[in-house]
């Protein structure tokens, strides 16, 4: 129960992690990826072209990276269910309503998350899912407790949550 609280609290800590926890070490320099190749308008499906029709007149003047991102995004959109599309539209609306500073903070946190080892990323995902499954009153209480903690207490909670769980012993 205590561990669940620590993990849940660490998820609530996301807005403060950048201020409390040290930044992850810089990853080893990887070879630079090959530059993106331009995506020809004619190579996209009619459905993708319909989705991106507002870009048609200026498509050739877009940077290759932007063309690739738009083509990939349109393909992903076409593969979504109506429920997934609705959810994505809601998230996009929320994103657009955020102040630029908050969006930048979220981008940085996303990069921090992506720099974690895969096992740690999975632990964060699992913790987040457990937190979301809690009753709203419990989540509210955990958020209240988090806000009342000092930065040092928050740091200890995050450090504790980042440790792997102890191995389970077989009952005999």
N, C-alpha and C positions, 0 to 999 in steps of 0.2 A: 504494500500500500504506500509506504514512504517512497519507494523507488518510483512508483507511478506518479506520485505527486511531484517528485524532483524532475522527472521527464516531462510531465505536463507543464510544469513551471518553466522549464527551459524553452519549451515551444512558445510560451507566452512572452518569453524574453526576447524574441526575435528583434523587436525594435531597439533593444538596448545592447544586443550582442556586439555591434560594431563599436560601442562606447566602452564596454566592459571587457570583453574577451580580446586577447591579442589577435591581430590579423594572422591568417594562416600564412605559412612560409610560401615564398614565391616558388611555383613549380619550376623544375629544371627546364632550361631553355630547350624547347622542342624545335625541330626544324620548321621553318615558316611554311604554312600550307601554300600549295600552288594557287596562283591568282584565279579567281572565278572566271569562267568563260561566259561570254554573253549568251543569253538564252534567246533564240530567235522566236519571234511572236508566232510564226507559222508552225513551230514544233509543239505548241501547246494544244491541248484538246479544245474542242469548241466550248465545252463547259467552262474550262479555265479562262478562255478568251472572254466569255460572257461575264464571268466574275470580275475580270480585270479590264473591262472595256474602257473605263475612265483613264487607263494608262496607255491605250493603244496609240494615240497620236504622238506621245512622247516616249514610247517604249525604247526606241533605239538610242535615245539620249540618256537613259538611266544607267547608272553604274552597273556593271555586271553582277556585283554582289547583291544589289537591290533587285535586279531581275530574277536572280536565283531565289532570293528570299520570297519574293512575291509568287513565283511559280510554285515553290514548295508549299507556301501557305495556302494557295488556292487548291492544290491537290489535297492537302490535309482537310480543308474545309469540305471539299466534295466527298471525302470519305466519312464524314461525321454523320451521326444520326440527328434527327430534328432536335432531340433533347440536348445533345452535345452542342449543337449550334446555338441553341437558346442560352445555354450556360456560357458558352464562349462570348456571345454578344453581351451578356450581363457583365462578365469580367472585363471586357473591353471598355464598356461604359464606365465601370468603376475606375479603371486605369486612367481613362481620359479625364475623369473628374479629380484625380489626385493632383496636388501641386507638383511642379517639376522636381523639387527637392525630395519629396517622398518617393517619386518614381526612381530617382537616382539612387536613393537608399535601398530600394527593393532590388534594383539591378545589381548593386554591390553585394547584397546578401545572397542573391542568386549565384553570383560568381563565387562567393565564399562556399556556398553549399556545393557547387559543382567541383570545387577544388578538394573536397573531402574524399577520402577513400570510399569505394563502393559500399563496404560494410557499414561505415558510419552514415552514409547517405541513407541506407536502408533502415538503420536504427532511427534516424530522424523521421523518415516517412512513417514507420510503425508507431512512433510516439505521437506524431501528429494525428494519425488515424485514431489512436486510442483516445486522444484528447477530444477529437470531434465526436466520438461516440458517447462521451460523457453527457449527463443531463446538463441543460443550460445553466441550472443553478450552481452546479459543481464547477463548471468552467468559469462562471462569474466569480465564485469564491476564490478559485485559484488565481485569477487575474488580480483580484483585490489584494490577496496575500503578496503577489509578486510586486505590485506597486508599493507596498509598504516596506519591502526589503531595501537594505542599503546596497550600494553597488558591490561591496565586498561579499555580501550574502548572495547576491545574484550570481556573482562570479563563481562562488563555491557550488551553487546549484548547477550551473552550466558544466563545470568541471566534473561534478559527480555524474551528471547525466551522460557525459561523453564516454565514460568508462563502459566497457562491455559488461553485460550481466554475468554474474558468477555462474559457473557450470552447475547444472542441476544434478543432485545426487539421487541415485536410484534407491527408493524406499525398499526395505527388505522385510 
